[in-house]
Structures are given as structure tokens and as C-alpha cells.
Amino acid sequence: MKNWYLDQKLVIDSKFFALKQLITLTIIICGSLFLKAQEPVTYNVSFDNAVHHEAEITVAFPKTTSDSLHFRMSRSSPGRYALHEFAKNVYGVMAFNEAGDTLQIVRSNPYEWVVPNPEGKTTVKYTLFANRADGTYSQINESNAHLNMSATFMYADAFFNHPVEVEFEVREDLNWKVATQLEKKTDTKYSAPNFQYFMDSPTVISDYKKRSFTVTSNGKEYTIEFVLHDTASGELLDEYFDKVKRIVIAEKEVFGELPDFDFGRYTFLANYTGHASGDGMEHRNSTILTDSEGLADGGMENNIGTVSHEFFHAWNVERLRPKELEPFNFSKANMTGSLWFAEGFTSYYTNLILCRAEVITPEEYAKSLNRTFNYVWNSPAREYFNPIEMSYQAPFVDAATSVDPVNRENTFISYYSYGSMLGLALDLSLRQNGLNLDDYMKKLWEEYGKKEIPYTIDDLHFTLSLYAGKPFADTFFNNYIYKSGMPNYGELFESVGFEFAQDDEKPFAGFTVNNGNVITRNVQKGTPAYLANLSLGDEIISVNGEKLEGNESLEKLLSEKKVGEELTIKYKRFGEEKTTKIKLVADPTYKITYDEKARRRVRKHREAWLKQK
């Protein structure tokens, strides 16, 4: 754009006069904006009855210009895609005007309350019951207040873009402290610019331990905090935090920089206690980490993968974000076809980063691929859905609840696992061409994530075309994303010195039983058990006339048979004894192992993949 002042050959006095006018105009505009600044929605939260999992919450809504005030609980939660109906845990709802008079409340649906004809500011009080600590729900007890905001706070659509202030009345008798990504005003008072930000800002209040370190990125220093609610010793926390630090640095290397974290801070909120449920949930500048295993009880090894996964989301999902999720809608289920990338590629990097950060060995990394690979490779679900369509299933599977049986064993592959194996295939395929997935992720980050421009699947396809060439990108997307094909993993694993083999002599029947020899899962399509018409709930009584005593005897009996052998199975269904024949096949499970004797050129290629740059 041309400079107006240079184009107008003004004398210095004229320039100075114009500058004074500009400054005056700016002051007037800013003053006008200040006068019109939106009044915040304010909350107060107390925990006097924490022993019974209750919080008392008061919210003050500004004066509305509407003839009624509608306020509600969320139906969904950031990072989750199903409905959770948080209104079910709210009761004792009352509304008051500025004079303290009780106002009438009308209910028109299960998740919303309406005050007709409000006058001035409206104050709402309610009780929240909360007793599940994970990445979606809230938990309140005398150990902690674990608050996911959408599960905790009522909001009004009319004020969704207003700033938010919240005051926590912490239990001083329990030595509670507040930890959150929200902007700090005092030790107990915090704020957010709007509700989209507020709902994405989980808060934990407990007598926690904390560690932190600084990381420089693009000339700025960022503080990485790890807040831990656990009975672990300080020494164990130090050991764990050392792993966290290595993970942070390794993931920074993938993208070349940290995100520009608000307030220069990122916070891990870890709750590793016996009353927590295993989970992890990403947020803009923080993550929730929960598990029932403390660091001294297995959590040191078993929980660190969630740290790796959730921090990677600071780039992939929080800022490099599917268009369908922007903005997140708290009143309905949220669906996108990109979860194979958003969650799946993040899952691919989860253990790869642990390997690069030397939290696990290359041998352990190879072993870690087995379960996920075989789950994806041997699933019949690819007959029904490609990775995009699997992503569409998220509202039905992502911590969703239902009481009717489903056929997931035959119709669904987790987009976490499916996308993870596709990320692996893409990375190894790129490396065969002198490229790598890290640089593709950097390119996406620069174009979309860093600028916070939501992407579409077409954008992912196009960017791969720019990076690796159109033929390569078209082959990958047309065969493995828009369709359900499987890459040539044998060739790909060979290229990095991973052995990839099946046991042709190990027999396979295709059903899983409990200690009573009852089939416990839907039988997968195409397996010997499926072809023999065995089904969920059938009780296996005998094999070739030999009666069974517990599932161990069944497993031992089957393991002694040979591939191709036909067996007579007697079973009970709905109280009636039946007989069928089953022909054993070779176990379709592949075993992936680290090849110590790989050629030097292959080992060098493998190191470039598994080692930190």
C-alpha cells in the first residue's frame, strides 16, 4: 500500500498537525470502545461440601436487552466429540434480581433454564455434583477440585463473547492452590476473554507439587509447568519431570518451534490418584492428565505416553485445527472427518517421540507397534468405512454412552489407531523418497497452524502435493484416505530394519472366552469362528468330545492343534446345546521386531527416523 503522507508533499508543520489529529482521533475511538466494553460474566465457586462431591456456584449475568434470559449447561466438552449432558449433575437452581428478589425460572428443555422478563443484572445460584476426574468431567472431594469448565459452569448464549471472571474459594484447611491456563488476577481470581476460551481452560485445585523449566523459541522464553496431584516423593517427580522436559524438546524439534503460548506459559495438569480415571485431554495452553496409577505405582512408565500425546496436540488440533471444529459448539455433538490426522497422526508421534527423547529404546518402540498394527490390519471394518468415515463415528465412540449392543468389532477401527498406522506408512514412504513426515507437519504448521487458519482434508492433500509432488500425494490420499486400502508395510518395515513376520504354524480359531468359556466379544467376520456361526454369549462345552474346565484348558487344547485341522465344537446358546465344526487357520497376527543385524545402510536410515535431530 502506498504511503499517503509521502504522496502528499506536505510541509513538516502540516505533517505534525495531521499526526496530532490522528492521535486525537485514536484517543476518541479507544475511549469510545472502552465505554462500550462488554461487562464480564462473573462466577464464585465454593467447596464447603466437598466431602459429598458438591460445589456451590454463583454466576452474575449482565443486563440483557432481550425479553428473557436463557442460560444452560454444555452438552459437549472441548476435545471430545460425543454428547455428555452435563445438566444432569446440576440442581438447586435459583435466580435473583439486583434487589435480591427470587425470579421465576421456566424449563423448556433438559439443558436450559429461562428467566422471563429479567430486569438489570441476574444472579443464578446452583449446586453441582461432580465425582469423575478425567479429561471431560469434574470431580470434587477433600483431595481436590478437578474442574473441566463445560462440566461445571452454566453460560448464556447472549453473553458468550463477553469476558469471564471467576473467583475460587479454596479450602485453606486443605492447603489448596489453583492451577489453570486462565489469566491470573490474584491467587484465587482468574479471567478469560470470552467463553470459548473459558470453556477450554480446565482448572485443578489441590495441594499439588509443581516443577517448571523455560524453553526459548523464536527469541521468546516460555515457561513449561508440570502440576502434579499425587502422593509421589519429590525425587520421583523430578525423575518423571526429566522425561517431560525431553518430550517437550523432542516435539519442538518436529515443528521447529513452540506455539506462541498465551502469557508465555504452558501447564500440564496431572492427577495421578486412586480416585481418578485414566485419560488425557488437550487444551490451548494446558492439558489434563489423569490416571489411577501414581508415579510410585506404575505411573512412571504407564502415564508418560499420555504426556507425549497431549503435548503434541498443542500444535496438532489446538492450532493446526480441522475446519469443522472451529468454533467448537457446546450445544451439540461435534463431528469432523479429519480425526485420522488430528488424533491419528498425533498417536503415531506419541511413541516415536518417546523413542527420540530416549524414554523408550528403539527395540521397545518396535514392540509397541504390534498391538496397534494388528488391530488395524486384521479388522474387517475397512469393508464399511474409510479413515474419514471412521472419524465420523467419533460422536458414538468418544466416551459416548449407550445401553444397546453394537458391532464395533466388525464395523469400527479407532481413528487413533487407524491414523497412527497411516502416519507410520506416510513417514516411511516419504523417507524412501528422501523426505519425512516432520517436514510435512512443519509445512502444515506454517501454512495453517501458526496462522490459526482451520484446514480441510483437501488442504491436507494439497499441502502434501506441494511437499512431495502431486503423484505421491494422490497415491496416498486416493488409496488410503478416500479409500480403505492398506500400504505395503512389509516393504516399509524392511526399509528401516524392522522384521515383519507371521507364524504360519500357529493355529487360530477367532473367538475370545472368559473363565467360563463364554465368548465375550462379537466374533470377527471371516474368522473360523464366524464361519462356524459361533457368536457372542455362546458357551463352549467341549472340543472333539473333550470337556473343558476353564479357559486355560481351552487355550491349551487349541494351541496343540494344527493349522487346517477341523474341530467339532459343542456349545450352549440360550440354554440349548448345539454342535458346529470349525476349521483352524494360521494366526493372522504379525510380529514386528527390531532387526539387530540390519545392513549398515538400513541402520543409518533407521537412525535418521528414530533419533532426535
Stockholm file with secondary structure:
# STOCKHOLM 1.0

chainA/1-613         MKNWYLDQKLVIDSKFFALKQLITLTIIICGSLFLKAQEPVTYNVSFDNAVHHEAEITVAFPKTTSDSLHFRMSRSSPGRYALHEFAKNVYGVMAFNEAGDTLQIVRSNPYEWVVPNPEGKTTVKYTLFANRADGTYSQINESNAHLNMSATFMYADAFFNHPVEVEFEVREDLNWKVATQLEKKTDTKYSAPNFQYFMDSPTVISDYKKRSFTVTSNGKEYTIEFVLHDTASGELLDEYFDKVKRIVIAEKEVFGELPDFDFGRYTFLANYTGHASGDGMEHRNSTILTDSEGLADGGMENNIGTVSHEFFHAWNVERLRPKELEPFNFSKANMTGSLWFAEGFTSYYTNLILCRAEVITPEEYAKSLNRTFNYVWNSPAREYFNPIEMSYQAPFVDAATSVDPVNRENTFISYYSYGSMLGLALDLSLRQNGLNLDDYMKKLWEEYGKKEIPYTIDDLHFTLSLYAGKPFADTFFNNYIYKSGMPNYGELFESVGFEFAQDDEKPFAGFTVNNGNVITRNVQKGTPAYLANLSLGDEIISVNGEKLEGNESLEKLLSEKKVGEELTIKYKRFGEEKTTKIKLVADPTYKITYDEKARRRVRKHREAWLKQK
#=GR chainA/1-613 SS CCCHHHHTTCCHHHHHHHHHHHHHHHHHHHHHHHHTCCCCEEEEEECTTGGGTEEEEEEEECCCSSSEEEEECCSSCTTCCSCCCGGGGEEEEEEECTTCCEECCEEEETTEEEEESCCSCEEEEEEEECBCBSSSSCEESSSEEEECGGGTCCBCGGGTTSCEEEEEECCGGGTCEEEESSEESSSSEEEESSHHHHHTCCEEEESCEEEEEEEEETTEEEEEEEEEESSCCHHHHHHHHHHHHHHHHHHHHHHTSCCCCGGGEEEEEEEESTTBCSEEEECSSEEEEEESCCGGGTHHHHSHHHHHHHHHTTTBTTTBCBGGGSSCCTTSCCCCTTHHHHTHHHHHHHHHHHHHTTSSCHHHHHHHHHHHHHHHHTCGGGGTCCHHHHHHTHHHHSSCCCSSCCCHHHHCCCHHHHHHHHHHHHHHHHHTTTCCHHHHHHHHIIIIITTTCCBCHHHHHHHHHHHHCHHHHHHHIIIIISSCCCCCHHHHHHHTTEEEEECTTSEECCCCBCTTCBBCSCCCTTSHHHHTTCCTTCEEEEETTEECCSHHHHHHHHHTSCTTCEEEEEEEETTEEEEEEEECEECCCEEEEECTTCCHHHHHHHHHHHSCC
#=GC SS_cons         CCCHHHHTTCCHHHHHHHHHHHHHHHHHHHHHHHHTCCCCEEEEEECTTGGGTEEEEEEEECCCSSSEEEEECCSSCTTCCSCCCGGGGEEEEEEECTTCCEECCEEEETTEEEEESCCSCEEEEEEEECBCBSSSSCEESSSEEEECGGGTCCBCGGGTTSCEEEEEECCGGGTCEEEESSEESSSSEEEESSHHHHHTCCEEEESCEEEEEEEEETTEEEEEEEEEESSCCHHHHHHHHHHHHHHHHHHHHHHTSCCCCGGGEEEEEEEESTTBCSEEEECSSEEEEEESCCGGGTHHHHSHHHHHHHHHTTTBTTTBCBGGGSSCCTTSCCCCTTHHHHTHHHHHHHHHHHHHTTSSCHHHHHHHHHHHHHHHHTCGGGGTCCHHHHHHTHHHHSSCCCSSCCCHHHHCCCHHHHHHHHHHHHHHHHHTTTCCHHHHHHHHIIIIITTTCCBCHHHHHHHHHHHHCHHHHHHHIIIIISSCCCCCHHHHHHHTTEEEEECTTSEECCCCBCTTCBBCSCCCTTSHHHHTTCCTTCEEEEETTEECCSHHHHHHHHHTSCTTCEEEEEEEETTEEEEEEEECEECCCEEEEECTTCCHHHHHHHHHHHSCC
//
